[in-house]
Amino acid sequence: MSHAPRGAPPIGLRVVATLLWAEALLLWAAVAWLIFEFLTSTPSSVPGALVILAIVLIASIGVSLVAAGAARGRSWMRSPAVVWQLMQIAVAVGCFQGLYARADLGWLLLIPSVLVLVLLFTPKVIDATRNSG
């Protein structure tokens, strides 16, 4: 039987951090794509394009900070991680509906979000992030 080294974060917390980093990376890719699109084509609304870029940039920074907090086992990361996952679930639900429904994107958002939410509330992850700043 192998035991994790003393002080090593539980596997659940490592999975949470990894998924949050993946989400952050995808957001940064969206920022790069939005900048490229803004510079290479004419948006129908320049102010609208800039607002969308600003929102995605703020989300990228926020999720990156939460991912870093998760990687360090910080207790403060749990609340923003829950909020972000709930927002992704709302977008995922929207992906399953409507004229331009994309179930594939819905599942790609829904599955990791549910997994992160479940793992955030496991006793080992709660214990690993309790009173850690």
C-alpha positions in Angstrom: 0.0 0.0 0.0 1.5 3.4 -1.0 0.8 6.5 1.0 1.0 10.1 -0.3 4.0 11.9 1.2 3.2 14.0 4.2 1.9 17.4 3.2 1.2 16.3 -0.4 -2.2 17.7 -1.6 -4.9 15.1 -2.1 -5.5 13.8 -5.6 -8.9 15.6 -5.6 -7.3 19.0 -5.1 -4.7 18.3 -7.8 -7.5 17.4 -10.2 -9.4 20.6 -9.3 -6.2 22.7 -9.8 -5.5 20.9 -13.1 -9.1 21.5 -14.4 -9.0 25.1 -13.3 -5.7 25.6 -15.1 -7.1 24.0 -18.3 -10.1 26.4 -18.0 -7.8 29.4 -17.6 -5.7 28.3 -20.6 -8.8 28.1 -22.8 -9.9 31.5 -21.6 -6.4 32.9 -22.5 -6.8 31.3 -25.9 -10.1 33.0 -26.3 -8.5 36.3 -25.4 -5.8 35.8 -28.1 -8.5 34.8 -30.6 -10.6 37.8 -29.8 -7.6 40.1 -30.2 -6.7 38.5 -33.5 -10.3 38.8 -34.8 -10.5 42.4 -33.7 -7.3 43.3 -35.5 -8.0 41.3 -38.7 -11.7 42.0 -39.3 -14.1 44.8 -38.7 -16.5 44.1 -35.9 -20.1 45.1 -36.4 -19.8 47.0 -33.0 -16.4 48.1 -31.9 -17.6 49.0 -28.4 -19.3 45.6 -28.1 -16.2 43.8 -29.3 -14.1 45.7 -26.7 -16.6 44.9 -23.9 -16.5 41.2 -24.8 -12.7 41.2 -24.9 -12.6 43.0 -21.5 -15.0 40.4 -19.9 -13.0 37.5 -21.2 -9.8 39.1 -20.1 -11.1 39.6 -16.6 -12.4 36.1 -16.5 -9.0 34.8 -17.7 -7.2 36.7 -14.9 -9.7 35.6 -12.3 -9.7 31.9 -13.2 -5.9 31.9 -13.4 -5.8 33.3 -9.8 -8.2 30.7 -8.6 -6.2 28.0 -10.3 -3.1 29.2 -8.6 -4.9 29.3 -5.3 -6.1 25.7 -5.8 -2.6 24.6 -6.7 -1.4 26.1 -3.4 -4.3 24.7 -1.4 -5.7 28.1 -0.4 -9.1 28.1 1.3 -10.2 31.4 -0.4 -10.2 29.6 -3.8 -13.2 27.5 -3.0 -15.9 30.2 -3.3 -14.8 31.7 -6.6 -14.2 28.2 -8.0 -17.8 27.3 -7.2 -19.1 30.5 -8.7 -17.1 29.9 -11.9 -18.3 26.3 -12.2 -21.9 27.4 -11.8 -21.4 30.0 -14.5 -20.0 27.4 -16.8 -22.9 25.1 -16.1 -25.3 27.9 -17.1 -23.4 28.3 -20.4 -23.4 24.5 -20.9 -27.2 24.4 -20.4 -27.5 27.1 -23.1 -25.3 25.1 -25.4 -27.9 22.2 -25.4 -30.7 24.5 -26.5 -31.8 26.9 -29.2 -31.3 27.3 -32.9 -27.5 27.1 -32.7 -27.3 24.3 -30.1 -23.9 22.6 -29.7 -24.3 19.6 -27.5 -20.6 18.8 -27.9 -19.6 22.1 -26.4 -22.2 21.7 -23.7 -20.7 18.4 -22.6 -17.2 19.8 -22.7 -18.3 22.6 -20.3 -20.6 20.5 -18.1 -18.5 17.5 -17.3 -15.4 19.3 -15.9 -17.6 21.8 -14.1 -19.6 19.1 -12.3 -16.4 17.2 -11.5 -14.8 20.3 -9.9 -17.9 21.0 -7.9 -18.1 17.5 -6.6 -14.4 17.4 -5.7 -14.5 20.8 -4.0 -16.9 19.4 -1.5 -15.1 16.1 -0.7 -13.8 15.9 2.9 -10.1 15.5 1.8 -10.2 18.7 -0.4 -12.0 20.7 2.3 -9.4 19.5 4.9 -6.5 20.3 2.6 -7.8 23.8 2.1 -9.0 24.6 5.6 -7.5 27.6 7.3 -4.7 27.9 4.6 -5.2 31.6 3.9 
